[in-house]
Amino acid sequence: MATKKTATKKKTAAKKSATKKAPAARKKLATKKTAKKLPVRKKTTKKKALTPGALTAGAPAENPRAHALARKMANLLSDKKGVDILLLDVRGMTSYADYFVVASGESDRQVSAMAEHVLTKLKEDGLRPIGHEGMETGQWVLLDFGEVVAHLFFTEARSHYDLEGLWADAPREKVA
C-alpha cells in the first residue's frame, strides 16, 4: 500500500507542478507570437501614362470644351452688362473645376438677372448646372457647370471675398 500512496503523491505533485508552470509557459508562447514581425509591404509607384494633350510633365491637360464654355459664359455675362469679367484657369490647382468665371454687377437685381440669363441660354444649348446658389439674395451667385464654375458678385461683395487674390497664381484672361 505504501507504493500506491507514493505513486498517487507523485501523480498529484506532477499535476500541481504542471498547473503552476502552465501559465508561465503560456506567457512565453504569447510573447513569442506577438514578437513576430509582419511582412513589410513594398511601396508601389504608379507610372503616369503620357497623354497626347499633355504639353510638359506635370502640366494639366488642355480642355478646349471647358475653355469654350467659360468663354461663352463670359460673353453671356457681358450681354447683361456684367462688370470686370475675368476667366481664371485653375487647371492643376483644384480638382473640381478647370475654369472660374468671375464677374460683378452694380446691384443685387443685376447679379440675379445675369445668373438667370446664363442659366436660360445654356439650358437652350442642352447644358444644365450641377448646382446653383445665391439667386435669391444676389450678393454672391455661384453657378456650377462641373468643369466651369461662375462666381457672380455684387461689387462690394467681390472686393470683400477677393477671389482673384485667393487664386493669384492662376493664369487669367480679362473679357470685359
C-alpha positions as CSV (number, residue, x, y, z in Angstrom):
1,M,0.0,0.0,0.0
2,A,2.9,2.3,0.6
3,T,3.8,2.1,-3.0
4,K,0.3,3.0,-4.0
5,K,0.3,6.2,-1.8
6,T,3.7,7.3,-3.1
7,A,2.6,6.7,-6.7
8,T,-0.5,8.9,-6.1
9,K,1.6,11.5,-4.4
10,K,3.9,11.6,-7.3
11,K,1.0,11.9,-9.7
12,T,-0.6,14.8,-7.8
13,A,2.7,16.5,-7.3
14,A,3.3,16.2,-11.1
15,K,-0.2,17.7,-11.7
16,K,0.4,20.6,-9.3
17,S,3.8,21.4,-10.8
18,A,2.3,21.2,-14.4
19,T,-0.5,23.5,-13.5
20,K,1.9,26.0,-11.8
21,K,4.1,26.1,-14.9
22,A,1.3,26.2,-17.4
23,P,0.6,30.0,-17.1
24,A,4.3,30.9,-17.4
25,A,4.6,28.6,-20.5
26,R,1.5,30.3,-22.0
27,K,3.1,33.8,-21.4
28,K,6.2,32.7,-23.2
29,L,4.2,31.4,-26.1
30,A,2.1,34.6,-26.2
31,T,5.2,36.8,-26.3
32,K,6.8,34.8,-29.0
33,K,3.7,35.1,-31.1
34,T,3.4,38.9,-30.8
35,A,7.2,39.3,-31.3
36,K,6.9,38.0,-34.8
37,K,7.2,40.8,-37.4
38,L,4.7,41.2,-40.1
39,P,6.0,41.2,-43.7
40,V,6.7,44.7,-44.9
41,R,4.7,45.8,-47.9
42,K,6.6,47.1,-50.9
43,K,5.7,50.6,-52.0
44,T,4.4,50.6,-55.5
45,T,4.8,53.6,-57.6
46,K,2.3,54.2,-60.4
47,K,3.7,55.3,-63.7
48,K,1.7,58.1,-65.3
49,A,0.8,57.5,-68.8
50,L,1.6,60.3,-71.1
51,T,-1.4,61.6,-72.9
52,P,-1.1,63.4,-76.3
53,G,-2.7,66.5,-74.8
54,A,-0.1,66.9,-72.1
55,L,2.4,69.5,-73.0
56,T,5.1,69.0,-70.4
57,A,5.5,66.8,-67.4
58,G,3.2,68.0,-64.6
59,A,1.3,70.4,-66.8
60,P,-2.5,70.0,-66.8
61,A,-4.1,68.7,-69.9
62,E,-5.8,71.2,-72.2
63,N,-9.6,71.2,-72.1
64,P,-10.9,73.1,-75.1
65,R,-14.6,72.2,-74.3
66,A,-14.3,73.7,-70.8
67,H,-12.5,76.8,-72.2
68,A,-15.2,77.3,-74.8
69,L,-17.9,77.0,-72.1
70,A,-16.1,79.6,-69.9
71,R,-15.8,82.0,-72.9
72,K,-19.5,81.5,-73.7
73,M,-20.5,82.2,-70.1
74,A,-18.3,85.3,-70.1
75,N,-20.0,86.6,-73.3
76,L,-23.4,85.9,-71.9
77,L,-22.5,87.9,-68.8
78,S,-21.3,90.8,-70.9
79,D,-24.7,90.8,-72.7
80,K,-26.3,91.6,-69.3
81,K,-23.7,94.4,-68.7
82,G,-21.5,92.4,-66.3
83,V,-18.5,94.4,-65.0
84,D,-14.9,93.2,-64.7
85,I,-15.5,89.7,-66.2
86,L,-12.4,87.5,-65.7
87,L,-11.6,83.9,-66.6
88,L,-9.3,82.1,-64.2
89,D,-7.5,79.0,-65.4
90,V,-7.4,76.8,-62.3
91,R,-6.4,73.5,-64.1
92,G,-4.0,71.6,-61.9
93,M,-4.7,73.9,-58.9
94,T,-8.1,72.4,-58.0
95,S,-9.8,69.1,-58.6
96,Y,-13.3,70.3,-59.0
97,A,-13.1,72.7,-61.9
98,D,-10.9,73.8,-64.8
99,Y,-12.0,77.4,-65.1
100,F,-13.6,80.0,-62.9
101,V,-15.6,82.9,-64.4
102,V,-15.7,85.8,-62.1
103,A,-18.0,88.8,-62.8
104,S,-19.6,91.7,-60.9
105,G,-22.9,93.5,-61.1
106,E,-23.9,97.0,-60.0
107,S,-26.9,95.8,-58.0
108,D,-28.2,92.6,-56.5
109,R,-31.0,92.5,-59.1
110,Q,-28.5,92.8,-61.9
111,V,-26.4,89.9,-60.4
112,S,-29.6,87.7,-60.2
113,A,-30.5,88.7,-63.8
114,M,-27.1,87.8,-65.1
115,A,-27.3,84.4,-63.4
116,E,-30.8,83.8,-64.9
117,H,-29.6,84.8,-68.3
118,V,-26.7,82.4,-68.2
119,L,-28.9,79.5,-67.0
120,T,-31.6,80.0,-69.6
121,K,-29.2,80.4,-72.6
122,L,-27.1,77.4,-71.6
123,K,-30.2,75.4,-71.0
124,E,-31.2,76.1,-74.6
125,D,-27.9,74.6,-75.6
126,G,-28.6,71.5,-73.5
127,L,-26.3,72.3,-70.6
128,R,-27.7,72.1,-67.1
129,P,-25.8,73.2,-64.0
130,I,-24.8,70.7,-61.3
131,G,-25.9,73.3,-58.8
132,H,-26.5,77.0,-58.2
133,E,-26.6,79.1,-55.1
134,G,-27.4,82.6,-54.0
135,M,-30.0,83.5,-56.7
136,E,-32.4,84.9,-54.0
137,T,-30.0,87.4,-52.4
138,G,-27.9,88.4,-55.4
139,Q,-24.8,89.2,-53.3
140,W,-22.8,86.2,-54.5
141,V,-24.3,83.8,-57.0
142,L,-22.5,80.5,-57.8
143,L,-23.2,78.5,-61.0
144,D,-21.6,75.1,-61.1
145,F,-21.3,73.5,-64.5
146,G,-18.7,70.9,-63.5
147,E,-15.6,72.0,-65.4
148,V,-16.6,75.7,-65.2
149,V,-17.8,77.5,-62.1
150,A,-19.1,81.0,-62.3
151,H,-18.9,83.4,-59.4
152,L,-21.2,86.4,-59.9
153,F,-20.8,89.1,-57.2
154,F,-22.3,92.3,-56.1
155,T,-19.5,94.8,-56.4
156,E,-18.9,95.3,-52.7
157,A,-19.1,91.5,-52.0
158,R,-16.5,90.8,-54.7
159,S,-13.9,93.2,-53.1
160,H,-14.7,91.6,-49.7
161,Y,-14.1,88.0,-50.8
162,D,-11.3,88.7,-53.2
163,L,-11.3,85.5,-55.2
164,E,-8.7,87.0,-57.6
165,G,-6.3,87.4,-54.7
166,L,-7.0,83.8,-53.5
167,W,-6.2,82.4,-56.9
168,A,-3.4,84.8,-57.6
169,D,-1.2,82.1,-59.2
170,A,-3.9,81.2,-61.8
171,P,-3.5,82.5,-65.3
172,R,-6.2,85.0,-66.1
173,E,-8.0,86.3,-69.1
174,K,-9.8,89.6,-68.9
175,V,-13.0,89.5,-71.0
176,A,-14.7,92.8,-70.4
